[in-house]
Amino acid sequence: MLFRRCHSIAVPFSTPLPPPLRRSPPWFRCPVSLFPSCISLFSLTSPPRTSIPFLSFSSSNSPAASDSQIAEDFPSKQGPLKPGLYLVGTPIGNLEDITLRALRVLKSADVILSEDTRHSGKLLQYYNIRTPLLSYHKFNESQREQVVLKRLQGGEIVALISDAGTPGISDPGMELAKLCVEKNIPVIPVPGPSALVAALSASGLPTNEFTFVGFLPKHGATRRERLMVSANNPTTQVFFVPPHKLCQFLEETCSIFGQSRRCVIAREMTKLHEEFWRGTIGEAQEAFTAHQPKGEITLLIEGMKVSEVETFSESQLENELGELISKGHSLSMAVKLVATGTSMKRKAIYSLALEKFGKHGSDDKH
């Protein structure tokens, strides 16, 4: 970084002083390349929990700024991190999509819980973060909980990250957050990238109301029940779909939602081959039957239009309920599915169901 050098000048008191020069922003005073050859992470010289990490862009002909210069240009206004569980959002593809606060927390934490230590290690290496990693995923979270809880109760700072996006949202972390809340341990969110929000914002579908479904159940009957609920919902429906299950998903939604319902398939978001495919479910089924796409998929389907919500007569309701029950649905699930597609109140439909199909009430416990 260049420093201004001024010669000593005696200024008579009678001479009016020139207006003070405005301090240039640090990026104008630092001779850096617009396309840096490397990215390195620096921290302040103060203790780890009071320092804020910064990204310094340097090239072969530009010396890196020292810690003292960074401290001068970007003074920290943050106090020490308090002990607790930090849920840190991480990039969903592009490593540059991470906040300065997230970097500071990851660098200052005593330990980082990671869904896949090898995957997360690449992110930490990219930003020169040496905080120890501890695996934490759906197969070992029940065993890890007490170990992590003991460390938190001991006053440690524990950061939790997933492979991509926000922990606890279709990723490990929900149970640990619940446990910490029960034990009065602070749970601090560190907002960041989210496939849900990214896909929704660029989809072109209504965003004022939406339903996040995430991954569908593996069991066929349960999965179709959930899709029927979504099909009768007037809000935009958001799903996470593994690429190898896309054809199955489109086949099932085509029969339940109908071929003409609009959908958006967001793939490889923030990465080099990012793609937003838009069309109807029928067109999507035709387009993706021939080839299986690669990469993580967020799939959005427009909600049922208000004009599509019907008012059924009692005989129609009885027929609908009877058909669902004959297919193996419980009484309560049949009522729920019918209620989402009509303007009638669920309580009235349930009373009718009990009157007409009371003998199936025992199915509710299933």
C-alpha positions in Angstrom: 0.0 0.0 0.0 1.3 3.4 -0.9 1.7 6.0 1.9 1.5 9.8 1.3 4.8 11.6 2.0 4.5 15.3 2.8 7.5 17.7 3.3 7.5 20.0 6.3 5.9 23.3 5.3 5.7 26.3 7.5 2.3 28.0 7.0 1.9 31.6 8.3 -1.1 32.1 10.5 -2.4 34.9 8.3 -2.6 32.6 5.3 -5.9 30.8 5.0 -5.5 27.0 5.2 -6.6 25.0 2.1 -9.6 22.8 2.5 -8.7 19.4 4.0 -8.1 16.6 1.5 -10.8 13.9 1.6 -9.4 10.6 2.5 -9.5 8.3 -0.4 -11.1 4.9 0.0 -8.6 2.2 0.7 -9.1 0.5 -2.6 -7.9 3.7 -4.4 -4.8 3.9 -2.3 -3.8 0.3 -2.7 -2.1 -0.6 -6.0 -3.9 -3.8 -6.9 -4.7 -5.6 -10.1 -8.3 -5.8 -11.2 -7.7 -9.4 -11.9 -5.6 -10.6 -9.0 -3.4 -13.6 -9.5 -4.1 -14.9 -6.0 -6.4 -14.3 -3.1 -5.1 -14.5 0.4 -6.7 -14.1 3.8 -5.3 -11.8 6.4 -6.3 -11.2 10.0 -5.7 -8.4 12.4 -2.9 -8.6 14.9 -5.4 -8.6 17.8 -6.5 -11.9 19.4 -8.4 -14.3 17.2 -11.8 -13.6 18.7 -11.5 -9.9 18.1 -10.1 -9.9 14.6 -12.0 -9.6 11.4 -10.6 -11.4 8.4 -10.1 -9.5 5.2 -9.6 -10.5 1.6 -6.5 -8.8 0.2 -6.1 -8.9 -3.6 -2.4 -8.9 -4.7 -0.5 -9.5 -7.8 3.2 -10.3 -8.5 4.1 -6.7 -8.8 2.0 -5.4 -5.9 3.2 -6.1 -2.3 0.6 -7.3 0.1 -0.6 -4.9 2.8 0.7 -5.5 6.3 -1.6 -6.3 9.2 -1.2 -2.8 10.6 -2.1 -1.2 7.3 -5.2 -3.3 7.1 -6.2 -2.4 10.7 -5.8 1.3 9.7 -7.9 1.1 6.6 -10.6 -1.3 8.0 -10.9 -0.7 11.7 -12.9 -3.4 13.5 -16.1 -2.3 15.1 -17.0 -5.9 16.2 -16.4 -7.1 19.7 -15.3 -10.5 20.7 -17.5 -13.4 19.5 -19.6 -14.7 22.4 -19.6 -18.5 23.0 -22.4 -20.4 21.3 -23.5 -22.3 18.2 -23.0 -20.4 15.0 -25.0 -21.6 12.0 -22.8 -20.3 9.1 -24.1 -20.1 5.5 -21.5 -21.2 3.0 -21.4 -21.0 -0.9 -23.6 -23.2 -2.9 -21.1 -23.3 -5.7 -19.1 -20.1 -6.2 -16.5 -19.8 -3.5 -16.7 -16.0 -3.7 -20.3 -16.1 -2.4 -19.3 -15.9 1.3 -19.7 -13.0 3.7 -16.9 -11.3 5.6 -18.7 -12.2 8.8 -18.8 -15.8 7.9 -15.1 -15.8 7.3 -14.5 -14.1 10.7 -16.6 -16.6 12.5 -15.0 -19.6 10.8 -11.5 -18.3 11.6 -12.4 -17.4 15.2 -14.2 -20.6 16.1 -12.7 -23.3 18.4 -14.1 -26.0 16.1 -16.1 -26.2 12.8 -18.7 -29.0 12.5 -18.8 -30.0 8.9 -21.1 -32.3 6.9 -18.1 -33.5 4.8 -14.7 -32.5 6.1 -13.0 -33.1 2.7 -15.5 -30.9 0.9 -15.4 -28.2 3.5 -11.6 -28.4 3.7 -11.4 -27.0 0.2 -13.3 -23.9 1.2 -11.1 -23.4 4.3 -8.0 -23.9 2.4 -9.1 -21.4 -0.2 -9.5 -18.7 2.5 -6.4 -19.9 4.5 -8.6 -20.8 7.6 -6.9 -23.4 9.9 -9.7 -24.0 12.4 -10.0 -27.7 13.2 -12.8 -29.6 11.5 -15.1 -32.2 13.1 -17.4 -34.4 11.0 -21.1 -33.9 11.7 -23.7 -35.5 9.4 -27.0 -37.3 9.5 -25.3 -40.6 10.2 -23.4 -39.5 13.3 -25.3 -36.4 14.6 -27.0 -38.3 17.4 -23.6 -39.6 18.6 -21.9 -36.2 18.2 -24.6 -34.1 20.0 -23.4 -34.8 23.6 -19.7 -34.2 22.7 -20.6 -30.9 21.0 -23.0 -29.9 23.8 -20.2 -30.4 26.4 -17.9 -28.2 24.4 -20.6 -25.5 24.1 -21.3 -25.6 27.9 -17.6 -25.2 28.4 -17.8 -21.8 26.7 -16.4 -22.7 23.3 -17.4 -21.1 20.0 -18.7 -23.8 17.7 -19.4 -23.1 14.0 -21.7 -25.5 12.0 -21.5 -25.6 8.2 -23.1 -27.8 5.6 -21.7 -28.8 2.2 -23.6 -25.9 0.7 -26.0 -23.3 1.9 -27.5 -22.8 5.3 -27.2 -25.6 8.0 -30.5 -27.0 9.2 -32.4 -26.3 5.9 -32.6 -29.8 4.4 -29.2 -30.3 5.9 -27.9 -31.5 9.4 -28.2 -29.0 12.2 -31.9 -28.8 13.1 -31.6 -31.3 16.0 -28.5 -29.6 17.4 -30.1 -26.2 17.3 -33.2 -27.5 19.1 -31.0 -29.1 21.8 -29.0 -25.9 22.3 -32.3 -23.9 22.6 -33.5 -26.4 25.3 -30.2 -26.0 27.2 -30.3 -22.1 26.9 -27.1 -22.1 24.8 -27.0 -19.2 22.3 -27.8 -20.2 18.7 -26.5 -17.5 16.3 -27.4 -17.4 12.6 -24.8 -16.1 10.2 -26.8 -15.6 7.0 -25.4 -16.6 3.6 -26.2 -18.3 0.3 -29.3 -20.3 -0.1 -30.4 -22.4 -3.1 -34.0 -21.9 -2.1 -33.8 -18.1 -2.2 -31.5 -17.9 -5.2 -33.8 -20.1 -7.3 -37.0 -18.4 -6.2 -35.7 -14.9 -6.8 -34.7 -15.6 -10.4 -37.5 -18.0 -11.3 -40.1 -15.6 -12.6 -42.8 -17.3 -10.6 -44.7 -15.6 -7.8 -42.5 -14.9 -4.8 -44.9 -13.1 -2.4 -46.0 -16.5 -1.0 -44.2 -19.9 -1.4 -44.0 -23.3 0.2 -40.6 -24.9 0.7 -41.0 -28.7 0.5 -37.3 -29.6 0.1 -36.5 -33.3 -0.5 -39.6 -35.6 -0.9 -40.0 -38.7 1.1 -38.5 -41.9 -0.3 -41.6 -44.0 0.3 -43.8 -44.0 -2.8 -47.2 -43.6 -1.2 -46.0 -40.9 1.3 -44.3 -39.1 -1.6 -47.5 -39.0 -3.7 -49.5 -37.8 -0.8 -47.1 -34.9 -0.3 -47.3 -34.0 -4.0 -51.1 -34.0 -3.9 -51.0 -31.5 -1.1 -48.6 -29.3 -3.1 -50.7 -29.6 -6.2 -53.7 -28.1 -4.5 -51.8 -25.3 -2.9 -52.0 -21.8 -4.4 -48.4 -20.8 -3.5 -45.3 -21.5 -5.5 -43.9 -24.9 -4.5 -40.1 -25.4 -4.1 -38.4 -28.8 -4.2 -34.9 -30.1 -4.0 -34.5 -32.9 -6.5 -31.5 -35.2 -6.9 -30.5 -35.3 -10.6 -30.9 -39.1 -10.8 -34.5 -38.8 -9.6 -35.6 -36.0 -11.9 -37.4 -38.2 -14.4 -39.3 -40.0 -11.6 -40.2 -36.6 -10.1 -41.5 -35.2 -13.4 -43.5 -38.3 -14.2 -45.3 -38.2 -10.8 -45.9 -34.4 -10.9 -47.1 -34.6 -14.4 -49.9 -37.0 -13.3 -50.7 -35.1 -10.1 -50.2 -31.4 -11.1 -51.1 -31.8 -14.7 -49.0 -31.2 -17.8 -49.8 -27.5 -18.2 -48.6 -26.3 -14.8 -45.5 -24.0 -15.2 -42.2 -25.0 -13.6 -38.6 -23.8 -13.4 -35.6 -26.1 -13.1 -32.6 -24.3 -11.6 -29.4 -26.3 -12.0 -25.8 -25.7 -11.0 -26.6 -22.2 -9.6 -23.7 -19.8 -9.2 -21.4 -22.3 -11.1 -19.9 -22.1 -14.6 -22.8 -24.1 -16.1 -25.7 -22.5 -14.3 -29.0 -23.1 -16.0 -32.6 -22.0 -15.5 -35.0 -24.1 -17.6 -38.5 -22.7 -17.9 -41.6 -24.3 -19.3 -44.5 -26.6 -18.4 -44.2 -29.9 -16.5 -45.2 -31.7 -19.7 -42.4 -30.0 -21.6 -39.9 -30.6 -18.9 -40.7 -34.3 -18.9 -40.2 -34.4 -22.7 -37.0 -32.4 -22.5 -35.3 -34.4 -19.7 -36.4 -37.9 -20.5 -33.7 -38.3 -23.1 -30.8 -37.2 -20.9 -30.1 -37.0 -17.2 -28.8 -33.6 -16.1 -25.9 -33.2 -13.8 -25.6 -31.1 -10.7 -27.8 -30.1 -7.8 -31.4 -29.2 -8.8 -33.9 -26.8 -7.3 -37.3 -27.3 -8.9 -40.2 -24.8 -8.6 -43.8 -25.3 -9.6 -46.4 -22.6 -9.8 -49.2 -22.8 -7.4 -52.8 -23.7 -8.2 -54.6 -20.7 -9.6 -57.4 -19.3 -7.4 -60.0 -19.9 -10.1 -59.0 -23.6 -10.0 -60.2 -24.0 -6.4 -63.6 -25.6 -6.6 -66.6 -25.7 -4.4 -67.9 -29.3 -4.3 -71.3 -30.5 -3.5 -71.8 -33.0 -0.7 -72.0 -35.9 -3.2 -68.8 -34.8 -4.9 -67.0 -34.5 -1.6 -68.2 -38.0 -0.7 -66.9 -39.4 -4.0 -63.5 -37.7 -3.6 -63.2 -38.9 0.0 -64.3 -42.4 -0.9 -61.8 -42.6 -3.8 -58.9 -41.6 -1.6 -59.8 -43.9 1.2 -60.2 -46.8 -1.3 -56.6 -46.1 -2.4 -55.3 -46.7 1.1 -55.3 -43.1 2.5 -56.3 -42.7 6.2 -59.5 -40.7 6.9 -57.5 -37.7 8.2 -55.2 -37.7 5.1 -58.2 -38.0 2.7 -59.8 -35.0 4.4 -56.6 -33.0 4.3 -56.1 -33.7 0.5 -59.7 -32.8 -0.3 -59.7 -29.7 1.8 -56.6 -28.2 -0.1 -58.6 -28.3 -3.3 -61.8 -26.7 -2.2 -63.0 -23.5 -0.5 -64.8 -25.5 2.2 -63.4 -25.6 5.7 -61.6 -28.8 6.8 -63.8 -29.1 9.9 -66.9 -29.4 7.7 -65.3 -32.0 5.4 -64.1 -34.0 8.4 -67.6 -34.1 9.9 -68.9 -35.4 6.5 -66.1 -38.0 6.3 -66.9 -39.3 9.8 -70.6 -39.5 8.9 -70.0 -41.3 5.7 -66.9 -43.3 6.4 -66.8 -43.5 10.2 -65.7 -47.2 10.1 -62.4 -46.1 8.6 -61.7 -43.8 11.6 -59.3 -46.4 13.0 -57.0 -45.8 10.0 -56.2 -42.4 11.5 -53.7 -43.9 13.9 -51.6 -45.0 10.9 
